[in-house]
Amino acid sequence: MSVLNELAAKLAALGVGTVGTDIFLGAMPEDVAACCALYEYGGSAPEFALGAPGVAFENPSVQVVFRGTPHDYAGPRAKAETAYRGLAAVEATALSAGAGGTSSFYHTVHPMQSPFLLRRDESERVYIATNYAITKELSA
């Protein structure tokens, strides 16, 4: 899960939340009204380097979803926009999972689209999402 940890730490550095308080990995708890969750899903095939055994780069995909309080569209949309601009700026840099955590070199974090309305739930909470295609070196 290091890609999720590293991107969550980057989102916290961008000021959209705090990991473990309102930024979560792989699940969005029902008891936190306004929050963010990062989900891994199938990405592109890994890349190999000529003359080097094994995978040289991996290409995971991650969905970042922001949820707001009931009837609030502007809040989660603004946070999704901050995340969109901040993550899209990641290029040829190492991202760390936080104090004492792992660090990986990211070549790119490309948004696959602008933030969009994913859905509204039965409590009228808005979910705004963006999908990211990532190229990075293997995590330690």
C-alpha positions as CSV (number, residue, x, y, z in Angstrom):
1,M,0.0,0.0,0.0
2,S,2.9,2.3,-0.1
3,V,1.6,4.2,-3.2
4,L,-1.5,5.1,-1.1
5,N,0.6,6.0,1.9
6,E,2.9,8.2,-0.2
7,L,0.0,10.0,-2.0
8,A,-1.9,10.4,1.2
9,A,1.2,12.1,2.7
10,K,1.4,14.4,-0.3
11,L,-2.3,15.3,0.0
12,A,-1.7,16.2,3.7
13,A,1.2,18.4,2.7
14,L,-1.1,20.1,0.2
15,G,-3.4,21.0,3.1
16,V,-6.5,19.0,2.2
17,G,-6.6,16.9,5.4
18,T,-4.8,14.8,7.9
19,V,-3.9,11.1,7.3
20,G,-5.9,9.0,9.7
21,T,-8.3,11.8,10.7
22,D,-9.9,12.8,7.4
23,I,-7.7,11.1,4.8
24,F,-8.1,7.3,4.6
25,L,-6.6,4.5,2.6
26,G,-8.8,2.0,0.8
27,A,-12.0,2.8,2.7
28,M,-14.2,5.8,3.6
29,P,-15.6,5.5,7.1
30,E,-19.3,6.4,7.5
31,D,-18.7,8.2,10.8
32,V,-16.5,11.0,9.3
33,A,-18.8,13.3,7.3
34,A,-16.2,15.3,5.3
35,C,-13.2,13.2,4.3
36,C,-11.0,11.8,1.5
37,A,-10.2,8.2,0.6
38,L,-7.6,6.8,-1.8
39,Y,-8.3,3.6,-3.7
40,E,-5.9,1.5,-5.7
41,Y,-7.1,-0.2,-8.8
42,G,-5.6,-1.9,-11.9
43,G,-3.1,0.2,-13.7
44,S,-1.0,-0.3,-16.8
45,A,1.5,-3.1,-17.3
46,P,4.9,-2.6,-15.6
47,E,7.9,-1.6,-17.6
48,F,11.2,-3.4,-18.0
49,A,14.6,-2.0,-18.7
50,L,16.9,-3.7,-21.3
51,G,19.7,-5.6,-19.6
52,A,18.2,-5.3,-16.1
53,P,16.2,-8.2,-14.6
54,G,12.7,-7.7,-13.3
55,V,10.4,-4.7,-13.2
56,A,12.0,-1.3,-13.7
57,F,8.9,0.9,-13.3
58,E,5.3,0.2,-12.1
59,N,2.2,2.0,-13.3
60,P,-0.5,1.9,-10.7
61,S,-3.8,3.8,-10.9
62,V,-5.4,5.5,-7.9
63,Q,-8.7,7.1,-7.4
64,V,-9.0,10.0,-4.9
65,V,-12.5,10.7,-3.6
66,F,-13.5,13.6,-1.5
67,R,-16.8,13.6,0.4
68,G,-18.5,16.6,2.0
69,T,-21.1,17.2,4.7
70,P,-24.8,16.9,3.5
71,H,-25.7,19.4,0.8
72,D,-22.1,20.8,0.5
73,Y,-20.8,20.7,-3.1
74,A,-18.2,23.5,-2.9
75,G,-16.2,22.0,0.0
76,P,-15.3,18.6,-1.5
77,R,-15.0,20.2,-5.0
78,A,-12.4,22.8,-3.8
79,K,-10.4,20.1,-2.0
80,A,-10.5,17.9,-5.1
81,E,-9.2,20.8,-7.2
82,T,-6.3,21.4,-4.8
83,A,-5.4,17.7,-4.9
84,Y,-5.8,17.7,-8.7
85,R,-3.4,20.6,-9.2
86,G,-0.9,19.4,-6.5
87,L,-0.7,15.8,-7.6
88,A,-0.5,16.7,-11.3
89,A,2.6,18.8,-10.5
90,V,4.4,15.7,-9.2
91,E,7.1,15.0,-11.7
92,A,10.5,13.4,-11.2
93,T,10.4,13.6,-7.4
94,A,10.5,11.3,-4.4
95,L,7.4,11.1,-2.3
96,S,7.6,9.8,1.3
97,A,5.0,8.0,3.3
98,G,5.7,10.3,6.2
99,A,8.1,10.3,9.1
100,G,10.1,7.1,9.1
101,G,8.1,5.8,6.2
102,T,9.1,4.5,2.8
103,S,10.0,6.8,-0.1
104,S,9.6,6.1,-3.8
105,F,10.7,8.0,-6.9
106,Y,7.7,9.2,-9.0
107,H,8.1,10.0,-12.6
108,T,4.6,11.3,-13.1
109,V,1.2,11.4,-11.4
110,H,-1.1,12.2,-14.3
111,P,-4.8,12.9,-13.7
112,M,-7.0,10.9,-16.2
113,Q,-9.6,13.7,-16.1
114,S,-10.6,16.8,-14.1
115,P,-12.4,16.3,-10.8
116,F,-16.0,15.1,-11.4
117,L,-19.2,14.4,-9.4
118,L,-19.0,10.6,-8.7
119,R,-22.3,10.4,-6.8
120,R,-24.5,11.7,-4.0
121,D,-25.4,9.3,-1.2
122,E,-28.7,8.9,0.7
123,S,-27.6,11.6,3.1
124,E,-27.1,14.1,0.2
125,R,-23.3,14.0,0.7
126,V,-21.4,14.8,-2.5
127,Y,-18.5,12.6,-3.7
128,I,-16.0,14.2,-6.0
129,A,-13.4,12.0,-7.6
130,T,-10.3,12.1,-9.9
131,N,-8.4,9.1,-11.2
132,Y,-4.6,9.2,-11.6
133,A,-2.3,7.2,-13.8
134,I,1.1,6.9,-12.1
135,T,4.6,6.0,-13.3
136,K,7.0,5.3,-10.4
137,E,10.0,3.2,-9.5
138,L,9.3,0.1,-7.4
139,S,8.7,0.8,-3.7
140,A,11.3,-0.3,-1.3
